[in-house]
Amino acid sequence: MITARHRNIALLVAGCYFMEMLDGTIVTTASPQIGRSLHAPATEVGLVVTVYLLTLAVLIPLSGWLTRRYGNRAVFLTAIAVFTLASVGCAASVNLGMLIAMRVLQGAGGAMMVPVGRTMVLSPAAKEDILRLTSYVVWPGLLAPVIAPLAGGLITTYASWHWMFLINVPLGLVAFPLAWRLVTGQHGAAAAGPPPPLDWAGMLFTCAGLGGLTYAAHLVALPAPPALQTVLFAAASAALLGLAVTHLRRTPHPLLNLRTLNVHTFRLSQLGMTMYFLVVGAMPFLLPLMFQVQFGWSPVKSGAVTAFVFAGNVGIKPATTPLIRRFGFRAVLVVSTAGTALIVAALAFTTASTPVALIAALALASGVTRSTGFTVYSTVGLADMMPELMRDANTLAATTMQLGAGLAVAAATVALRAGSAISGGGQGAYTLAFCFLALIAVGCTAQALRLDPLAGDAARRPQPARAAARPAPPAPPAPSGLPG
């Protein structure tokens, strides 16, 4: 049974997730305006986006250890305060160096908010409540990359780039007192004893590898990527991540607990979610680009049609949980990923003469499959996770999600360049790019078919009433003082 307090904390974390994801994408639209304002070349302004994503990728793995050391409440409140103050600093920046420094600080706050928030929400939850709580937390974050092009276009057209950061301030001023009131207790060192020592080697290998991979993705997405530098960063990052995996499997107190991947459904969901994020994360980048460059639409019209993805996300939300309860995680995931593949393939063959209503309908349908797919991916692995590993699984899942987000634009860029090389450019490049992404979605469907039909059943079916009659073992302390 989800209490009102528990639901409110889930909605608070959802708002924080929305802020984090919005700030990762909305700035792209304002790059030319920022460059002119701060007298910086457009190629350097791209760092404003990259350093934010890089900081998230580097610091998210630390979130699990920090909560053990300082407790959920202290870390979550600090994260909101840092994120909000850094947003003010971004808006007040007078040169590019100051803006980049503030974006690093903003990324540090964002890296703590969502993983810690997910742990607070899901760790004390009963298995049958995880599905509903996950839908509360996840879907607002999926809206951010979709509405960012429209919001960014409107802000840059009718205001200044500073407002892209200042919109976080009222959200932060509301979130902080709510968190102060709702999140209680000192779960962490005080509740579970002294934390293990920080895994310094794991932190070095993991954070450097993830950071390097994110930066290599940024280089790939540049209009003229430096080939040698990109290859060196990618190779070095792969080597560091290989060392990280070897180390994390051997050390007694790893920064990221890879034993969570021994749970079959969690392992498949993490791999599938990374692949799926490459597809759905690329769509808000490719669609506006195709609409404006090939179709000749205005930024506002392009953003408005892309926002139909947002409408699909919101429209399907009330039905997502009933659908999963009725048909099961595996069936819904197969339909969602296959539907995404078909829709992306259909968008590949749209042209400037295609009726706008049909394109909007495809965008709407993609929002539906996007929302249901991510709800399954974010829930099914945790539903079968042992309670003592839930915190570690949450940290690894947040890292995986951020990795997918950081690589999505690079995947879209590579697909578009490959399509251009094969077709000679023009509309054919977009057709092939969308087809490549559709093939990745087909791979997600193949992964989904490997799930056990009963995967995640503990989360979709209410616990039998007779179980309540048996004496229950003593419950561990609930994180943040929430009821379990």
TARAMO-V827518 format. One line per field, one symbol per residue. phi: phi as a letter, one per 20 degrees, with the letter a starting at -180 (. if undefined). psi: psi as a letter, one per 40 degrees, with the letter a starting at -180 (. if undefined). Layout:
# TARAMO-V827518
phi: ???
psi: ???
This chain:
# TARAMO-V827518
phi: .effffffffffffffffffffffcffgfegfffgffdlcfffffgfffffffffgffeggfffffffedngfffffffffffffffffffefdbffffffffffffffffeffgffffffefeffgfeffffffffefffffgfeegfffffffffdbcfgffeffffffffefffffgeeecncgqffecnfffffefffffffffffffffffffffffgcffgffffffffffffffffffgfffdffcffdeffffffgffffffffffffffffffffeffffffefeemffgffgfffffffgffgffegfeffgffffdnffffffffffffgfffffffdfcfefggffffffffffffffffffffgfdffffdefgfdfffffffffffffffffefffffffffffffffennmfgffgffffffffffffffffffeffgegmgfeedgfffffffffefgefgfglmefe
psi: hhidddddddddddddddddddeedddddedddddddefiidddddddddddddddddeddedddddddeiddddddddddddddddddddeheiddddddddddddddddddddddddddddeiideedddddddddddddddddeddddddddddeaiddedddedddddddddddddddhiifhbdddeihiiihgdddddddddddddddddddddeidghhddddddddddddddddddddddedidgidhheddeehddddddddddddddddddddeddddddddddefiiddddddddeddddddddeddedddddddeiddddddddddddddddddddeiadehhddddddddddddddddddddddedddddeiideedddddddddddddddddedddddddddddddddeeaaddddddddddddddddddddddeeihdehedddehiiidddddihiihiihhhfeii.
